[in-house]
Amino acid sequence: MSALSKPEPIIPFTINSISLQNNCGYNLWAKIMRIRELLEGKRFNDLDFVTKDEDGERINYDLAEDLAFFMNNDDDTYRRHLFPSILKCVDTLKSKKETSPSFFEDAVERGYSNYIKKYPIRHLSDSLEKEMFEEICKKIHDDVCQQYEDGKYKD
């Protein structure tokens, strides 16, 4: 081998849709495609989140808990909708005034809209039922009040 010749690749492979294998026998193409599918959300199946029973079909998880988690962890929803409501609630708590779950109504409404766009489960309605809506607002309000009491929102 001369100094000007190209070195052999350490892991020889060919690129086509059938075989992209390294010298260990792993099918790299399949792994790459699986990772891409997972990252791009191509394998989202809404029926994985639905249970059939004698009354029909229903979601098999706690929507109130999941929506609250989503709103706290989705950057856009948190920044645009939840955080301003939290600030309003915390400012009211600092001024020693009464707060209520209604502070979070707009955030929950818009957060749910973002939630169903991101997770298109056909068994979820376009809007929350009144009881569920109030439960989620109360849960977020109680969490913020507890965190305020614990000192999380100190300046």
Summary of the structure (lengths in Angstrom):
residues: 155
radius of gyration: 24.6
end to end distance: 67.9
largest distance: 82.1
contacts: 351
relative contact order: 0.11
helix: 55%
strand: 6%
